[in-house]
């Protein structure tokens, strides 16, 4: 199980990233300032660092430079609200492995983290998910039902991946919004219900169960709504 250090001083974003990573099987530690981030990254054997640039006490670029000066090769994915070409270049030249501008979608961050972990051969990540007659190829982004390809949008694919990874578990609309649409979602929106209806039409109506007053649960063995 990979250990990920999250260095982010905005509590809402840190919590959003931590919850998503934990739900996907990672062990996480959250720190809120640059000095702490450097101390943890140098001493505790983390497999990857998610690093905000705008940290108090020591900014993210300084943390990154010091890590590399100590010959620490931990993969680093930068998060920042400043996505200018100059800032991007400074981060990559400073030794970052990847770069994401805020706001971001969690599924995109997760994909980048998995890629960096695969490249360091620290995690053997499943690339095809199976659930009853359904399969999802995470590399080609292909979905199949009984061996027949189904055309899904990127959000539909992310929603189905979330359901398959949490089979039998009731997911609230807020959980789904947070994971698929990111931390800037509108909790009063009915977008989840709209996408669930569309997904049911494409993969078969019986696989996604409505948990009244709560949310939705995925059961690939069901044959009726």
C-alpha positions as CSV (number, residue, x, y, z in Angstrom):
1,X,0.0,0.0,0.0
2,X,1.6,3.3,-1.1
3,X,2.1,6.1,1.4
4,X,1.3,9.6,0.1
5,X,2.2,12.9,1.9
6,X,-0.2,15.8,1.2
7,X,1.3,19.2,1.8
8,X,-1.7,21.6,1.5
9,X,-2.6,24.5,3.8
10,X,-6.2,24.9,2.6
11,X,-8.1,22.6,4.8
12,X,-11.0,22.0,2.3
13,X,-8.7,20.9,-0.5
14,X,-6.5,18.8,1.8
15,X,-9.5,17.0,3.1
16,X,-10.9,16.5,-0.4
17,X,-7.6,14.9,-1.6
18,X,-7.1,12.8,1.5
19,X,-10.6,11.3,1.4
20,X,-10.3,10.5,-2.3
21,X,-6.9,8.8,-1.9
22,X,-8.0,6.8,1.2
23,X,-11.1,5.6,-0.7
24,X,-8.7,4.4,-3.4
25,X,-6.5,2.4,-1.1
26,X,-3.7,4.7,-0.2
27,X,-2.3,5.7,3.2
28,X,-2.1,9.4,3.6
29,X,-0.6,12.1,5.9
30,X,-1.6,15.7,5.7
31,X,0.7,18.6,6.7
32,X,-0.2,22.3,6.4
33,X,3.2,24.1,6.2
34,X,6.4,23.9,4.2
35,X,8.8,23.1,7.1
36,X,6.7,20.2,8.2
37,X,6.4,19.0,4.6
38,X,10.1,19.0,4.2
39,X,10.7,17.2,7.5
40,X,8.2,14.5,6.7
41,X,9.3,14.0,3.1
42,X,13.0,13.6,4.2
43,X,12.4,11.3,7.0
44,X,9.4,9.1,6.7
45,X,9.7,7.1,3.5
46,X,6.7,8.4,1.6
47,X,6.1,7.0,-1.9
48,X,4.8,10.3,-3.4
49,X,4.3,13.9,-2.3
50,X,1.4,16.1,-3.4
51,X,2.8,19.5,-2.9
52,X,1.0,22.9,-2.8
53,X,3.3,25.8,-3.8
54,X,1.7,28.4,-1.6
55,X,2.6,26.9,1.7
56,X,3.3,29.0,4.9
57,X,6.8,29.0,6.6
58,X,8.5,27.6,3.5
59,X,7.0,27.7,0.0
60,X,6.6,24.6,-2.1
61,X,9.4,25.4,-4.6
62,X,11.8,25.8,-1.7
63,X,10.6,22.4,-0.3
64,X,11.1,20.8,-3.7
65,X,14.6,22.3,-4.2
66,X,15.8,21.2,-0.8
67,X,14.4,17.6,-1.3
68,X,16.4,17.3,-4.6
69,X,19.5,18.8,-3.0
70,X,19.3,16.0,-0.5
71,X,19.1,13.5,-3.4
72,X,15.6,12.6,-2.4
73,X,13.9,11.1,-5.5
74,X,10.3,10.9,-4.1
75,X,7.9,11.7,-6.9
76,X,6.3,15.1,-6.5
77,X,3.0,16.2,-8.0
78,X,2.6,20.0,-7.6
79,X,-0.7,21.7,-6.9
80,X,-1.0,25.4,-7.3
81,X,-3.5,28.2,-7.9
82,X,-0.8,30.0,-10.0
83,X,-0.6,28.3,-13.4
84,X,1.5,30.8,-15.3
85,X,4.1,29.3,-17.7
86,X,6.9,30.8,-15.5
87,X,5.6,29.0,-12.4
88,X,5.0,25.8,-14.2
89,X,8.6,25.9,-15.6
90,X,10.1,26.7,-12.2
91,X,8.3,23.7,-10.7
92,X,9.3,21.3,-13.4
93,X,12.9,22.6,-13.5
94,X,13.0,22.4,-9.7
95,X,12.5,18.6,-9.9
96,X,8.7,18.1,-9.9
97,X,7.4,15.1,-11.7
98,X,4.0,16.5,-12.6
99,X,1.9,19.7,-12.2
100,X,-1.8,20.5,-11.7
101,X,-3.4,23.9,-11.5
102,X,-6.3,24.5,-9.2
103,X,-9.2,24.0,-9.5
104,X,-8.8,20.3,-10.5
105,X,-10.8,17.2,-10.7
106,X,-9.9,14.4,-8.4
107,X,-10.0,11.7,-11.1
108,X,-7.3,13.6,-13.0
109,X,-5.1,13.9,-9.9
110,X,-5.6,10.2,-9.1
111,X,-4.5,9.3,-12.7
112,X,-1.4,11.3,-12.4
113,X,-0.5,9.9,-9.0
114,X,-1.0,6.3,-10.3
115,X,1.2,7.1,-13.3
116,X,4.0,8.4,-11.2
117,X,3.8,5.4,-8.8
118,X,3.8,3.0,-11.7
119,X,6.9,4.6,-13.2
120,X,8.8,4.1,-9.9
121,X,7.5,0.5,-9.8
122,X,6.2,1.0,-6.3
123,X,2.6,0.1,-7.0
124,X,1.1,-2.6,-9.2
125,X,-2.1,-0.9,-10.4
126,X,-4.9,-2.8,-11.9
127,X,-5.6,-1.4,-15.4
128,X,-8.9,-3.2,-16.1
129,X,-11.8,-3.3,-13.7
130,X,-14.5,-6.0,-13.9
131,X,-18.0,-6.1,-12.4
132,X,-20.4,-8.8,-13.7
133,X,-20.9,-8.1,-17.5
134,X,-19.1,-4.8,-17.2
135,X,-15.4,-4.0,-17.8
136,X,-13.5,-0.7,-17.7
137,X,-10.0,-0.4,-19.2
138,X,-8.4,2.5,-17.3
139,X,-5.6,3.0,-19.9
140,X,-7.7,3.1,-23.1
141,X,-10.8,4.5,-21.3
142,X,-12.9,1.8,-23.0
143,X,-16.1,0.5,-21.4
144,X,-17.7,-2.9,-22.4
145,X,-21.0,-4.5,-21.5
146,X,-21.0,-8.3,-22.4
147,X,-18.0,-7.7,-24.6
148,X,-19.6,-4.8,-26.6
149,X,-18.1,-1.4,-26.4
150,X,-20.2,1.4,-24.8
151,X,-19.5,5.1,-25.6
152,X,-19.1,7.0,-22.4
153,X,-18.2,10.6,-21.8
154,X,-15.3,11.3,-19.4
155,X,-17.6,12.1,-16.5
156,X,-19.8,9.0,-17.2
157,X,-16.6,6.9,-17.2
158,X,-15.4,8.4,-13.9
159,X,-18.8,7.8,-12.4
160,X,-18.9,4.2,-13.5
161,X,-15.3,3.7,-12.2
162,X,-16.4,5.1,-8.8
163,X,-19.3,2.7,-8.7
164,X,-17.3,-0.4,-9.7
165,X,-14.6,0.4,-7.1
166,X,-17.3,0.7,-4.4
167,X,-19.6,-2.2,-5.3
168,X,-22.4,-2.7,-2.8
169,X,-21.6,0.5,-1.0
170,X,-24.2,3.3,-0.8
171,X,-22.6,6.5,-2.1
172,X,-24.2,9.7,-1.2
173,X,-24.8,12.4,-3.9
174,X,-22.2,14.6,-2.0
175,X,-19.6,11.8,-2.2
176,X,-20.2,11.3,-5.9
177,X,-20.1,15.1,-6.6
178,X,-16.9,15.4,-4.7
179,X,-15.1,12.6,-6.4
180,X,-16.4,13.1,-10.0
181,X,-16.9,16.8,-10.2
182,X,-14.3,18.1,-7.8
183,X,-14.3,20.2,-4.7
184,X,-16.1,23.2,-6.3
185,X,-19.3,21.3,-6.7
186,X,-22.8,22.7,-6.0
187,X,-24.4,20.4,-3.3
188,X,-27.8,21.5,-4.4
189,X,-27.3,20.3,-8.0
190,X,-29.2,17.4,-9.5
191,X,-26.4,16.6,-11.9
192,X,-25.7,13.2,-10.2
193,X,-29.3,12.0,-10.9
194,X,-29.1,13.2,-14.5
195,X,-25.8,11.3,-15.1
196,X,-27.1,8.1,-13.3
197,X,-30.1,8.1,-15.6
198,X,-27.9,8.4,-18.6
199,X,-25.5,5.7,-17.3
200,X,-28.4,3.3,-16.7
201,X,-29.5,3.7,-20.3
202,X,-26.1,2.9,-21.6
203,X,-25.1,-0.1,-19.3
204,X,-28.5,-1.4,-18.3
205,X,-30.9,-0.1,-15.7
206,X,-30.5,-2.9,-13.1
207,X,-26.9,-2.3,-12.1
208,X,-27.3,1.0,-10.2
209,X,-29.7,0.8,-7.2
210,X,-31.4,3.9,-5.7
211,X,-31.0,4.1,-2.0
212,X,-33.9,6.4,-1.2
213,X,-33.0,9.5,0.8
214,X,-29.3,8.5,0.7
215,X,-27.8,8.1,-2.8
216,X,-26.9,5.2,-5.1
217,X,-25.3,1.8,-4.8
218,X,-23.8,-0.4,-7.6
219,X,-24.6,-4.1,-7.9
220,X,-23.6,-5.8,-11.1
221,X,-25.7,-8.8,-10.3
222,X,-29.0,-7.1,-10.3
223,X,-31.3,-7.5,-13.2
224,X,-34.0,-4.9,-12.3
225,X,-33.9,-1.3,-11.0
